[in-house]
Amino acid sequence: MKPTTFLADRPAIGDLQSAALRSPLQISPLPHLTPSGSAPGESIRHILLGKPDAIRQTIHLLHTLHYTETILWSPVLMIEEALVITPAQGEAISLLRKQL
């Protein structure tokens, strides 16, 4: 019988982040998972909002976790005015706020 792994059995994100800072070569890459129900070639957009240093830190953490390459992110842009996000028909949004 295959053992069941629960989310509680996995290290917390803070543990992964501190492990990444200690020794990035010892972290195993995240498995390449495709969400069920997604069509081939479908894309998702990630938006990071915050202080420039925090954005860069998060981009490098996602790279260390083998989620994405740093070169694929746009340059960090300063926002001078209110930002309006206009979704395409049928798109949705989810927001995560995390204290650093």
N, C-alpha and C positions, 0 to 999 in steps of 0.2 A: 504494500500500500504506500502511495506517495505521501510524504508528510505535508501538512497544510501550513502555509506561512501566513501569518496575520500581519497587518500593518504595525501592530504594537511590537512585533518581533524585529522590525527593521529599525535602523538607527534614525534618530531625529535629524532634521535638516541642520540644526546647529551642530550636531555631532559630525555630520558630513562636512560642514563648512570648516570646522576646526581641524578635522582630519586632512582636508584638502590643503589647508595652510601649512600643516606639519609636513606632509609627505604626499604630494600629488601623484606619485608613481604607484602608490599602494592602493589607490581607489579603483575598484572595478568599474568599468563603464556601465552606464545604464543600458538595459536591454533595448534594442530597437523595436519599439512597440508601435503598432498602428491601431488607433482606436477602432473598435468594431463599429460597423455602419458607415465608415468613411470611404468615400470613393477614391480610386487610384488617382493620384495627381492633385487631390484636394489639399488646400493649404490652410494654415492658421497663422494669424499675425500676433506677435507678442509686442506689447508696448510697455516700456519701463518709464515711469515718471518719478522723479525725485532729484536730489542733488546730483550733479555730474559725477562726483567721486563714487557715490553709492551706485549709480548706474554702471559705471565702469567695473566696480567690484562685482556686481551681480553678473555682468557679461562674462567676466573671467571665471567666476564660480561655475556658471553653466558650461563653459568650455572645459574646465577641470573635471566636471561630472560627465563629460563626453556627450552633452546634450546638443551642442551646436558649436560651430567655429566662430571665433571672435570676428573674423573678417566679413562675415555675413551680416553683421549689424551695421546700420547706418551710423555715420558720425553722430556724436552726442551734440544735440542742438539746444541752444538756450531758447526758452519760450518767453516772448516779450508780451504777448497778448493772450486773452482767453483762448483756450483750445477747444475746438468743436470737432467731435468725431462723428462722421456720417457713415453709418453702416449701409451695406448693400441690402436689397430686399431679401428677407429671410435670415439675415445674420443675427446673432445674439451677442451678448457681452457678459463677462464675469470679471469681477474685480477682487484682487487679494491685496490687502494692506498688511504690511509686515514692518515691525519696528526693528531697526538695525542696532 
